[in-house]
Amino acid sequence: MEDEHGNSRGEARQSFFAKQQLINSAKAAFQLLSAVMRNATIYPDAHPFLLASAEKLLSKIEELLVGRKEVTFYLVGGELFFEKISIPIDESLVLVMEQFASRDVGGVSFKPGLSQTELIKFAWLVNKETSFFTAEGGLNEVIAKENIVHIELHRVLLVNKKPKDTAKEGEKRTAEIFMDAVSTVKELVRAVHLEKAINVRKMNTTVQTMVDSILDNRDAFMGLTSIKMFDEYTFAHSVNTAVLAISLGTFLSFEKAQVAALGMAGLLHDIGKVSVPLDIVNKPGKLTDEEWEMMMRHPIEGALLLSDVSGVTKLAMVAAFEHHQHGKVRGYPNIDGRHQQHLFAQIVSLVDAYDAITASRVYHSVQTSPYQAIRTLINQRGSTFDPLLVKTFVNMIGLFPVGTVLKLDTGEIGLVMHQTRDLLRPRVLLLDKFDGSEKEAGTEISLLETAGGRYKRSIAGTINPHTAKIDVKKYLTE
């Protein structure tokens, strides 16, 4: 088991850092492109400064071209993407992106064979006034006339313009997968209570379906986890934990098999609670000392139960046993001596806590917002939870998770629908009728959008949807 755990840690760490290196290289390339464009407005073609900046950019592009047919950047809704990866930007890049957008450029590709001369000529052309391109038939026509053959421009991409029927079908599919997973957990619990065989094949199929769907649209599932099903809490919590664990695994660039194993661990982490009386599990008030003793046995009971189930990965058993072991804070069950919590158990522990905090089950009438829950986890980093893991989780879910209602500095109200690389600037759906109809109108915007080098909108604060009587469910489900 040591080798299995050690290898999974190593592979996960390697894939995560490989992705971060790619993000850093892509950002550096775009920054160098910005420098060349800036220098082209100051220096003549043969000036050493301009030649040096073009050479640096060419070198970085050639580095990124290894194993690729082209190096492509896309500019969508104020965000910068390299392939499908969102690249963090700073204010120095905002004006360059606006410059491209004003010329109807939504993307740029650099191909093998690119020369320093082409880069300088391209930078010089892009800096011309927009009226020049209008007269010449567009930027693409101009660069073709200038014999720039290793740079291709793409038109501005229209986002969130899918046919309504297609969008609805995708959302319905996501909700169906989520509810199918809840039903699978119900069947699992029922089988354990009746001492029947657990349908491991069905659980594996359920997890694989969730993995595929989350890889396709992670934010859609994030939205569903933010809707608390108090009447189905025991089952939905396991699914929420699995969704969040799978999502974090994909964000960390784990291999697909690892992500599936992590999803199974999340789905089964609380299975030991079947041995705890329902009146204790569902008790709304504080548990007595005797009841708490019974509750604290569920990690042990879960591990023992899973140890007898063939076909369930050992990691699920480990996560069930360790998910209440919390870093420097002594958790339960009590373990003598120094104990290193497995990476998968740390992930399950973190996302389990996040979902439990947002549910606030002890007081059903009071629900903690995702925004407040994130701050609770941040305050517990380094003690209860691994600080790097908390940082990564926050980078994924955002400081304002999907489902958070925001007040903008323009006076508008927005509902967070997707994250961007800037934790303070998610994509939001503007609300004005508060009856769900805004979703049909497609008034979703990015807080990264700029005008004149400044952001069009910024966050002024958060709004409690329950107090404001905003039914978030209308916007996040079918």
C-alpha positions as CSV (number, residue, x, y, z in Angstrom):
1,M,0.0,0.0,0.0
2,E,3.0,2.3,0.6
3,D,4.0,2.1,-3.0
4,E,0.5,2.7,-4.3
5,H,0.2,5.8,-2.1
6,G,3.6,7.1,-2.9
7,N,3.2,6.7,-6.6
8,S,-0.1,8.4,-6.7
9,R,1.3,11.3,-4.8
10,G,4.3,11.6,-7.1
11,E,2.2,11.4,-10.3
12,A,-0.3,13.9,-9.0
13,R,2.5,16.3,-8.0
14,Q,4.2,15.9,-11.4
15,S,1.1,16.5,-13.5
16,F,0.2,19.6,-11.4
17,F,3.6,21.2,-11.7
18,A,3.7,20.3,-15.4
19,K,0.5,22.3,-15.9
20,Q,1.8,25.2,-13.9
21,Q,5.0,25.3,-16.0
22,L,2.9,25.4,-19.2
23,I,0.7,28.2,-17.8
24,N,3.9,30.2,-16.8
25,S,5.5,29.6,-20.3
26,A,2.3,30.6,-22.1
27,K,1.9,33.8,-20.0
28,A,5.6,34.7,-20.6
29,A,5.1,34.3,-24.4
30,F,2.1,36.6,-24.4
31,Q,4.0,39.1,-22.3
32,L,6.9,39.0,-24.8
33,L,4.4,39.6,-27.6
34,S,3.1,42.6,-25.7
35,A,6.7,43.9,-25.4
36,V,7.4,43.4,-29.1
37,M,4.2,45.3,-30.0
38,R,5.2,48.1,-27.6
39,N,8.7,48.3,-28.9
40,A,7.5,48.4,-32.5
41,T,5.8,51.8,-31.7
42,I,9.1,53.2,-30.4
43,Y,12.0,51.9,-32.4
44,P,12.7,51.4,-36.1
45,D,12.8,47.9,-37.6
46,A,16.5,47.3,-37.2
47,H,16.9,48.8,-33.7
48,P,18.7,46.4,-31.3
49,F,16.0,46.7,-28.6
50,L,13.2,45.7,-31.0
51,L,15.3,42.9,-32.5
52,A,16.2,41.6,-29.1
53,S,12.6,41.5,-27.9
54,A,11.5,39.8,-31.1
55,E,14.2,37.2,-30.6
56,K,13.1,36.4,-27.1
57,L,9.5,36.0,-28.3
58,L,10.6,33.7,-31.1
59,S,12.6,31.6,-28.7
60,K,9.6,31.2,-26.3
61,I,7.3,30.3,-29.2
62,E,9.7,27.7,-30.4
63,E,9.8,26.3,-26.9
64,L,6.0,26.0,-26.8
65,L,5.9,24.5,-30.4
66,V,7.7,21.4,-29.2
67,G,5.1,18.6,-29.7
68,R,2.6,21.0,-31.2
69,K,1.6,22.0,-34.7
70,E,1.0,25.6,-33.6
71,V,0.9,27.9,-30.6
72,T,-2.5,29.5,-30.3
73,F,-3.8,32.2,-27.9
74,Y,-7.6,33.0,-27.7
75,L,-9.1,36.1,-26.2
76,V,-12.7,35.4,-24.9
77,G,-14.7,37.8,-22.8
78,G,-11.7,39.6,-21.3
79,E,-9.9,36.3,-20.6
80,L,-6.8,34.9,-22.2
81,F,-6.5,31.2,-23.1
82,F,-3.7,29.1,-24.3
83,E,-5.3,26.1,-26.0
84,K,-8.0,25.3,-23.3
85,I,-6.0,26.6,-20.4
86,S,-6.9,30.0,-18.9
87,I,-3.9,32.2,-18.4
88,P,-3.7,34.8,-15.6
89,I,-3.3,38.3,-16.9
90,D,-2.2,41.6,-15.3
91,E,-2.9,45.2,-16.1
92,S,0.1,45.3,-18.5
93,L,-1.7,42.9,-20.8
94,V,-5.2,44.5,-20.7
95,L,-4.5,47.2,-23.2
96,V,-2.9,44.7,-25.6
97,M,-6.0,42.5,-25.4
98,E,-8.2,45.5,-26.0
99,Q,-6.1,46.4,-29.0
100,F,-6.7,43.0,-30.5
101,A,-10.4,43.1,-29.7
102,S,-10.8,46.5,-31.4
103,R,-9.4,45.0,-34.6
104,D,-11.9,42.1,-34.4
105,V,-9.1,39.7,-33.4
106,G,-10.2,36.9,-31.0
107,G,-7.1,34.7,-31.4
108,V,-3.6,34.5,-32.8
109,S,-1.7,31.3,-33.9
110,F,2.1,31.1,-34.5
111,K,3.2,28.3,-36.7
112,P,6.6,26.5,-37.3
113,G,8.9,28.4,-39.6
114,L,8.0,31.8,-38.0
115,S,10.8,34.4,-38.4
116,Q,11.9,37.4,-36.5
117,T,11.1,39.6,-39.4
118,E,7.5,38.3,-39.6
119,L,7.1,39.1,-35.9
120,I,8.3,42.6,-36.2
121,K,6.2,43.3,-39.3
122,F,3.2,41.8,-37.6
123,A,3.7,44.0,-34.5
124,W,4.1,47.1,-36.7
125,L,0.8,46.3,-38.5
126,V,-1.3,45.6,-35.4
127,N,-0.3,49.1,-34.1
128,K,-1.9,50.8,-37.0
129,E,-5.3,52.6,-36.6
130,T,-8.5,50.6,-37.0
131,S,-9.5,52.8,-39.9
132,F,-6.5,51.5,-41.9
133,F,-7.8,47.9,-41.6
134,T,-11.3,48.8,-42.5
135,A,-10.1,50.4,-45.7
136,E,-7.9,47.4,-46.5
137,G,-10.6,44.8,-45.9
138,G,-9.5,43.7,-42.4
139,L,-6.3,42.7,-40.6
140,N,-6.1,39.2,-42.1
141,E,-6.1,40.6,-45.6
142,V,-3.4,43.1,-44.6
143,I,-1.0,40.5,-43.1
144,A,-1.6,38.3,-46.2
145,K,-0.5,41.1,-48.5
146,E,2.6,41.6,-46.3
147,N,3.5,37.9,-46.8
148,I,3.2,37.1,-43.1
149,V,2.5,33.3,-43.6
150,H,3.3,31.9,-40.2
151,I,0.9,33.9,-38.2
152,E,-2.8,33.3,-38.4
153,L,-5.5,35.5,-36.8
154,H,-8.9,34.3,-35.6
155,R,-12.2,36.2,-35.5
156,V,-13.7,37.1,-32.1
157,L,-15.4,34.1,-30.6
158,L,-19.0,34.4,-29.5
159,V,-19.5,32.9,-26.1
160,N,-22.6,31.6,-24.5
161,K,-24.4,31.7,-27.8
162,K,-25.3,28.0,-28.0
163,P,-28.8,27.2,-29.3
164,K,-31.2,27.3,-26.3
165,D,-32.3,23.8,-26.8
166,T,-28.7,22.5,-26.8
167,A,-27.9,24.5,-23.7
168,K,-31.0,23.2,-21.9
169,E,-30.2,19.6,-22.9
170,G,-26.7,20.0,-21.4
171,E,-28.0,21.4,-18.2
172,K,-30.6,18.7,-18.0
173,R,-28.0,16.0,-18.5
174,T,-25.9,17.4,-15.7
175,A,-28.8,17.5,-13.3
176,E,-29.8,13.9,-14.3
177,I,-26.3,12.6,-13.7
178,F,-26.2,14.3,-10.3
179,M,-29.6,12.8,-9.3
180,D,-28.6,9.4,-10.7
181,A,-25.6,9.5,-8.4
182,V,-27.8,10.4,-5.4
183,S,-30.0,7.3,-6.3
184,T,-26.8,5.2,-6.5
185,V,-25.8,6.2,-2.9
186,K,-29.3,5.5,-1.7
187,E,-29.1,2.0,-3.2
188,L,-25.7,1.5,-1.6
189,V,-27.0,2.5,1.9
190,R,-30.0,0.3,1.5
191,A,-27.9,-2.7,0.5
192,V,-25.6,-2.3,3.5
193,H,-28.6,-2.0,5.8
194,L,-30.1,-5.2,4.4
195,E,-26.7,-6.9,4.4
196,K,-26.9,-7.4,0.6
197,A,-24.0,-7.3,-1.9
198,I,-22.9,-3.8,-2.9
199,N,-23.3,-3.2,-6.6
200,V,-19.7,-2.1,-7.2
201,R,-20.1,-2.1,-11.0
202,K,-22.9,0.5,-10.8
203,M,-20.9,2.7,-8.5
204,N,-17.9,2.6,-10.9
205,T,-20.2,3.4,-13.8
206,T,-21.7,6.3,-11.9
207,V,-18.3,7.7,-10.9
208,Q,-16.9,7.4,-14.5
209,T,-20.0,9.2,-15.8
210,M,-19.4,12.0,-13.3
211,V,-15.7,12.3,-14.2
212,D,-16.5,12.6,-17.9
213,S,-19.2,15.2,-17.3
214,I,-17.0,17.2,-14.9
215,L,-14.2,17.2,-17.4
216,D,-16.6,18.6,-19.9
217,N,-18.3,21.2,-17.7
218,R,-17.0,21.5,-14.1
219,D,-18.8,24.7,-13.3
220,A,-22.2,23.2,-14.0
221,F,-21.7,20.6,-11.3
222,M,-20.3,23.2,-9.0
223,G,-23.6,25.0,-9.2
224,L,-25.5,21.9,-8.3
225,T,-23.3,21.3,-5.2
226,S,-24.2,24.9,-4.0
227,I,-27.9,23.9,-3.9
228,K,-28.5,22.2,-0.6
229,M,-31.0,19.4,-0.5
230,F,-31.8,19.2,3.2
231,D,-34.4,16.5,2.7
232,E,-31.7,14.4,0.9
233,Y,-28.7,15.6,2.8
234,T,-27.1,12.2,3.8
235,F,-27.1,11.1,0.2
236,A,-26.5,14.4,-1.6
237,H,-23.6,15.2,0.7
238,S,-21.7,12.1,-0.5
239,V,-22.4,13.1,-4.1
240,N,-21.3,16.7,-3.4
241,T,-18.1,15.4,-1.8
242,A,-17.4,13.2,-4.9
243,V,-18.1,16.1,-7.3
244,L,-15.8,18.5,-5.4
245,A,-13.1,15.8,-5.1
246,I,-13.3,14.9,-8.8
247,S,-13.2,18.6,-9.7
248,L,-10.1,19.2,-7.6
249,G,-8.5,16.2,-9.0
250,T,-9.0,17.4,-12.6
251,F,-7.8,20.9,-11.6
252,L,-4.6,19.3,-10.3
253,S,-4.3,17.5,-13.6
254,F,-4.4,14.0,-12.1
255,E,-4.6,11.1,-14.5
256,K,-8.2,10.1,-15.3
257,A,-7.8,6.8,-13.4
258,Q,-6.7,8.7,-10.3
259,V,-9.6,11.1,-10.7
260,A,-12.0,8.2,-10.8
261,A,-10.4,6.7,-7.7
262,L,-10.7,10.0,-5.9
263,G,-14.4,10.3,-6.9
264,M,-15.1,6.8,-5.5
265,A,-13.3,7.8,-2.3
266,G,-15.5,10.9,-2.1
267,L,-18.7,8.9,-2.8
268,L,-17.9,6.3,-0.1
269,H,-16.2,8.5,2.6
270,D,-19.2,8.5,4.9
271,I,-20.4,4.9,4.4
272,G,-19.5,4.1,8.0
273,K,-22.4,6.2,9.1
274,V,-24.8,3.4,8.3
275,S,-23.7,1.9,11.6
276,V,-24.8,5.1,13.4
277,P,-28.5,5.3,14.4
278,L,-30.4,7.6,12.0
279,D,-31.7,9.8,14.9
280,I,-28.1,10.7,15.7
281,V,-27.0,11.2,12.1
282,N,-30.0,13.5,11.5
283,K,-30.1,15.2,14.9
284,P,-30.5,19.0,14.4
285,G,-29.1,19.9,17.8
286,K,-25.8,19.3,19.6
287,L,-24.9,15.7,20.2
288,T,-24.4,14.3,23.7
289,D,-21.0,12.9,24.7
290,E,-22.4,9.3,24.3
291,E,-23.8,10.2,20.8
292,W,-20.6,11.9,19.8
293,E,-18.6,8.7,20.8
294,M,-20.9,6.7,18.4
295,M,-20.5,9.3,15.6
296,M,-16.7,9.3,15.9
297,R,-16.6,5.5,15.1
298,H,-18.0,6.0,11.6
299,P,-14.5,6.3,10.0
300,I,-13.5,3.0,11.5
301,E,-16.8,1.3,10.6
302,G,-16.5,2.6,7.0
303,A,-13.0,1.3,6.6
304,L,-14.0,-2.1,8.0
305,L,-17.0,-2.3,5.7
306,L,-15.1,-1.4,2.6
307,S,-12.2,-3.8,3.4
308,D,-14.7,-6.6,2.8
309,V,-16.0,-5.3,-0.6
310,S,-14.1,-6.7,-3.6
311,G,-13.6,-4.3,-6.5
312,V,-13.4,-1.1,-4.3
313,T,-10.0,0.6,-4.5
314,K,-8.0,0.6,-1.3
315,L,-7.8,4.3,-1.5
316,A,-11.5,4.5,-0.8
317,M,-11.0,2.5,2.4
318,V,-8.1,4.8,3.4
319,A,-10.1,8.0,2.7
320,A,-13.0,6.6,4.7
321,F,-10.7,5.9,7.7
322,E,-8.7,9.2,7.5
323,H,-11.1,11.9,6.3
324,H,-11.4,13.2,9.9
325,Q,-7.7,13.3,10.5
326,H,-6.9,17.0,10.2
327,G,-3.2,18.1,9.9
328,K,-1.9,19.6,13.1
329,V,-5.4,19.5,14.7
330,R,-6.0,16.1,16.3
331,G,-8.9,14.4,14.6
332,Y,-10.6,11.1,15.0
333,P,-10.3,8.2,15.3
334,N,-7.4,8.8,17.7
335,I,-4.1,7.3,16.3
336,D,-1.0,6.9,18.4
337,G,2.2,8.3,17.1
338,R,2.9,10.4,14.0
339,H,0.5,9.8,11.1
340,Q,0.8,11.0,7.6
341,Q,-2.6,11.5,6.0
342,H,-2.8,10.3,2.4
343,L,-3.2,12.9,-0.3
344,F,-6.6,11.6,-1.4
345,A,-7.8,11.6,2.2
346,Q,-6.6,15.2,2.6
347,I,-8.6,16.1,-0.5
348,V,-11.7,14.3,0.6
349,S,-11.3,15.8,4.1
350,L,-11.1,19.4,2.7
351,V,-14.1,19.1,0.3
352,D,-16.2,17.2,2.9
353,A,-15.6,20.1,5.3
354,Y,-16.5,22.7,2.7
355,D,-19.8,21.0,1.8
356,A,-20.7,20.5,5.5
357,I,-20.0,24.2,6.3
358,T,-22.2,25.4,3.4
359,A,-25.0,23.1,4.5
360,S,-25.0,24.2,8.2
361,R,-27.0,21.1,9.1
362,V,-27.0,21.8,12.8
363,Y,-29.2,24.8,12.2
364,H,-31.3,24.1,9.1
365,S,-32.6,27.7,9.0
366,V,-29.2,29.2,8.7
367,Q,-27.1,28.4,5.7
368,T,-23.5,29.5,5.4
369,S,-22.7,31.1,2.0
370,P,-20.0,29.6,-0.2
371,Y,-18.2,33.0,0.1
372,Q,-18.1,32.6,4.0
373,A,-17.2,28.9,3.8
374,I,-14.1,29.7,1.6
375,R,-13.0,32.2,4.3
376,T,-13.4,29.6,7.0
377,L,-11.1,27.2,5.1
378,I,-8.6,29.9,4.5
379,N,-8.5,30.7,8.2
380,Q,-7.9,27.0,8.9
381,R,-5.0,26.5,6.4
382,G,-1.8,25.3,8.0
383,S,-3.6,23.9,11.0
384,T,-6.6,21.8,10.0
385,F,-5.8,21.7,6.3
386,D,-2.7,21.6,4.2
387,P,-2.1,25.3,3.1
388,L,-1.1,24.4,-0.5
389,L,-4.2,22.2,-0.9
390,V,-6.5,25.0,0.4
391,K,-4.8,27.5,-2.0
392,T,-5.4,25.1,-4.9
393,F,-9.0,24.5,-3.9
394,V,-9.6,28.3,-3.6
395,N,-8.0,28.8,-7.1
396,M,-10.4,26.2,-8.5
397,I,-13.7,27.2,-6.8
398,G,-12.9,30.9,-6.5
399,L,-13.2,33.4,-3.7
400,F,-16.8,33.8,-4.9
401,P,-17.9,30.3,-5.8
402,V,-20.6,29.5,-8.3
403,G,-24.0,30.4,-6.8
404,T,-22.7,33.5,-4.9
405,V,-24.9,36.6,-5.4
406,L,-22.8,39.7,-5.8
407,K,-23.5,43.5,-5.7
408,L,-21.4,45.2,-8.3
409,D,-20.0,48.8,-8.1
410,T,-22.3,49.7,-11.0
411,G,-25.3,49.0,-8.7
412,E,-26.1,45.8,-10.7
413,I,-26.7,42.4,-9.1
414,G,-24.9,39.4,-10.5
415,L,-24.9,35.6,-9.8
416,V,-21.6,33.9,-10.2
417,M,-21.8,31.2,-13.0
418,H,-18.2,30.5,-13.9
419,Q,-14.7,31.2,-12.6
420,T,-11.9,33.0,-14.4
421,R,-8.2,33.0,-13.6
422,D,-8.7,36.2,-11.6
423,L,-10.3,35.1,-8.2
424,L,-11.9,38.6,-7.8
425,R,-13.4,38.6,-11.3
426,P,-15.7,35.7,-12.1
427,R,-18.3,35.4,-14.9
428,V,-21.7,36.5,-13.6
429,L,-25.3,36.5,-14.8
430,L,-26.8,39.9,-14.4
431,L,-30.1,39.8,-12.5
432,D,-32.9,42.3,-12.7
433,K,-36.2,40.3,-12.7
434,F,-35.1,37.6,-10.2
435,D,-37.5,35.1,-11.6
436,G,-35.1,33.0,-13.6
437,S,-35.8,34.6,-16.9
438,E,-32.4,36.3,-17.1
439,K,-30.9,32.9,-17.9
440,E,-32.8,32.8,-21.1
441,A,-31.8,36.3,-22.1
442,G,-28.1,35.4,-22.0
443,T,-27.0,38.4,-20.0
444,E,-23.8,36.7,-18.7
445,I,-20.7,38.9,-18.6
446,S,-17.1,38.6,-17.4
447,L,-15.8,40.9,-14.7
448,L,-12.6,40.9,-16.6
449,E,-14.1,43.0,-19.4
450,T,-12.3,46.3,-19.8
451,A,-12.8,49.6,-21.5
452,G,-10.0,52.2,-21.9
453,G,-7.7,50.0,-19.8
454,R,-10.1,49.9,-16.8
455,Y,-12.5,47.2,-15.7
456,K,-16.1,47.9,-16.6
457,R,-17.4,46.3,-13.3
458,S,-16.0,45.3,-10.0
459,I,-17.4,43.5,-6.9
460,A,-18.7,45.8,-4.2
461,G,-20.0,43.1,-1.9
462,T,-22.0,39.9,-1.5
463,I,-25.7,39.5,-1.0
464,N,-27.4,36.7,1.1
465,P,-29.8,35.2,-1.4
466,H,-32.1,33.9,1.4
467,T,-32.4,37.3,3.0
468,A,-32.9,38.9,-0.4
469,K,-35.4,36.2,-1.4
470,I,-33.4,35.3,-4.5
471,D,-34.0,31.6,-5.5
472,V,-30.6,30.6,-6.8
473,K,-32.0,27.2,-7.8
474,K,-33.9,28.7,-10.7
475,Y,-30.6,29.7,-12.3
476,L,-28.5,26.7,-11.6
477,T,-30.9,23.9,-12.5
478,E,-33.3,23.1,-15.3
